[in-house]
């Protein structure tokens, strides 16, 4: 690929990442969250933490095969190879941006599915049982994005990247800056931190999810009005989706600039 096009796309991506971090400089609670704060049971946070942690364990241990039944992994891998060939042949920005275009289409589809599921469960007052479904949709979306950029997702190193990515997508201030820096270091080295502990990271990622979704999952457990809480699945799915697209696009462009093959 023409190096100037790659450099131009990398600078474009870096500008997007900078804007993302600037928007996350400070967290502000919505008016709805403020009103619900007084009504949420004290132990609900711990319950949500445990529910998300369990969902990650179950999916990582037994659920990946099930998630892969919702899309054709071989087709996505083949499409990536075709897109790579086209990009090498054309050597223009349009071909390079085709990868992010497909990732965006995947994100929109999965966000809509997640929103429909959340609203449906909220209508009948199902809150906590929605967590495995929501977690599965988060991972399904990330898995598909990874494949479209030419990356796998089953190794411990990749699971570290995914867990940290989810945590970062829901973090603010100094926390997101530190996590973003750590993810970029992984992109350059493909090595996880020496002090990395999988169980600890699952707890951190689960805590980030439960902290953001605490009030909405409480609301979702109330029939009819719970549809409002379920609808917020869309908001948080989009946050994770947007950050995942940034980081996988960065990995892809860095790999191409270094002349490496993503497969």
N, C-alpha and C positions, 0 to 999 in steps of 0.2 A: 504494500500500500504506500501511496505517496506520503512521505514523512511530514510534509507541511500540512496535509489534511488531518493527519493523526494529531499533530501538535495543536492545530486549531480546535479540533474536537475536545482535546484534553483541557485546553484553556476554557472552553465553553462549559465543560463539566465542572471544572474547579470553581467557576463563577457561580454555578448553581449550588454547589456545596457550600460556598461562602454565604449565600443568601439563606440557605437552610439553617445554618448555624446562627446567623443573625436573628432569624425569626424565633429561635429557641433560646434566646438570651435570658428570657424571664418567663416564668409560668404564671398564668392568671386563671383563676377558677371561674367557671361560668356561674351565672346567677342561679341556675337550676341546682348545680352542685352545692352552692352555699345554702340553699333552702333545704336540701336533703341532708346536709351534714348533721343536723340535730336529731334526725330520725333514724339514722343508720345504727344498728346494734354494734356495741364495742368490739365484739369478737368476729364480726363479719370479715374484717381485713385478714385475720389469721386463716379463716375458712377459705377465703379466695386464694391466698398464698398457697395453701396446701392443695387446692383443687387444680390450680395451674401447674404446680410442680408435678402432680400425679399425671396430668395430661401429657406433659413433655416426656415423662418416663415411659408411659404406655406407648406413645407414638414412636419414640426412638427405639424402644425395645421390640415392639410388635406391629406398629401401625404403618410403617413406611410402605409396605407392600399394599396395604389397603388404600392408602392415598394414591399410589401409582396406578390404581385401577380407575381413577377419575380422569386420567389423561394418558396419552400414548407416549411413553418415555422414548421409545426407539424412533418415533416420528419426529419428536422435538430434537433429538440428537442429529438425526439425518438433516432436518431443516437447517440446523445450525451449520453443519458442514457445507450445505449448498450455499447458504448466505456468506460463509467465509470465502468460498470459491468466487462468488460474485463480487465480493468486496476486493479481493485480490486482483480480479480481472478488470474491474471498473476503476478502482483507485480514486473514488470521489466521496464527498461528504454524504451524499444521498445513500450510498451503499453502506457507509459506516453507521448512519443513523437508523438504518433498517432494523438493527438489533434492538435499539431502545424503543422504536416504534412498536415492535412485536411485544416487547415486555410491557409497554403501556396498555396494549390491547388486552393482554392477559390479566393485568391488574384490574382493569375496569370490569371484566367479566367476573372475576372472583369477588370483587367488592360487592357487586350486585347480588351475587349468590349468598354471600355472608349476610348482607342486609336483609334479604328476604327471610332467611332462616331465623335471624334474631328477632325480627318483627313477629314472625309466626309464633315463636316460642313465647314472646312477651304477651301476645294476645291471650294465651291460656295460662299466664302467670308462671312460666318456667324461666328461672334465672340461673341458678348454679348449674343445672344440667346442660346449659348452653355452653359452658366453658370448654369441654372436650371438642365440641363441634367448632367453636370459634378458634381454638388453638389449632385444630386440624386444618381449618381454612387458611390460617396464617402461614402454616408450614407448606401447605399445598401451593399457595401463591409464590412463596419464596423458592420452592423447588422448581417450579416452572420457569421462573425468571432466571434461576441459575442455569438451567439447561439451555435456555435461549441464548445465554452469553457463553455457553460452552464449559460450564463447571459442574462438578458432581456435588453431592450433598450428604453422603452417608458416612464419610470418615469422621473420626473424632475431631480432627482439625477443622473440618467444614462445619461440624455442629457447634464448635466453639464460635466460629465466625457468625453463624446464624443466630445463636443465643445472644451474643453480644450486640448484633445488629438490631434485634428486636428490642433489647434493653435501651440501646441508643436512640431508637426511633421515638421512644416515649420519655426521654430525659431532657433536661433543660440546664441552662447556665454552664457552670464549670464541668458538670457531669457529662454533658453531651460533647463538650470540647475534648475532654480526656478520652472518652470512649471512641470518638471519631479518630483521634490521633492513634489510639491503639489498633483500631481496625486498619488504618492506613499502613501501620507498621507490619501488620500481618500480610497485607496485600503485597508489600515489598519483599518480605522474607519467607512467607508461607510457613512461619513457625509460631506456635502458640507460646504465650508467656511461660517462663519456667515455673512460676508459682501458680499456674492455672489449676483450678480444681473444678471438675465438672459439676459436682453436687452443689458447690457454692455458687457457680454461675447459673445453674437452673433456679436456685433460690432467688438470686438477684433479678433474673429476667422475670420470674413469676411475680416478685414483689413490684416490679415496674408495671406489669400488666394489671395486677390487682389494685394498685394505687390509682391508676387512671380509670379503671372500670368499676371501682368500688360503688359509687353512687348509682351508676346506671344498672348494675346487676341487682342492686337492692330494689330499684324501681321496676326492673324487668320481672321480678318475682310477684308482682301484683297484677292480677288479671286485667285485661283491657288496657289500662294505662301503661302496663308493662311494655306495650308495643313501642312507646317512646324510648324506653331504655334499650330495647332490642335494636332500634334504629341506629343507636350510637355505635353499634358494631361497625357500621359503615365508616364512621369517622376514624376509629382506631385502626381498622384495616387499612384505610388510606394512608394513615401516618406511617405504618410499617411498610406498606407498599412503596411509598415515595422514597423512603430512605433506602430500601432494598435496591430500587432501581439506580439510585445514585452510586451505591457502593459496588454493585456488580458491573455497572458501566465503567467505573474507575478501574476495577480489576481488569476488565477486558481491554481498555485503552492502554493501561500500563503494560499489559502483556504484549500487545502489538507493538508498542514503542520499543520494547526491549527485544523484539524479534522472536518472542516465544510463541509456541502453539498452545492454545487453550485446551486441546485434547491430547 
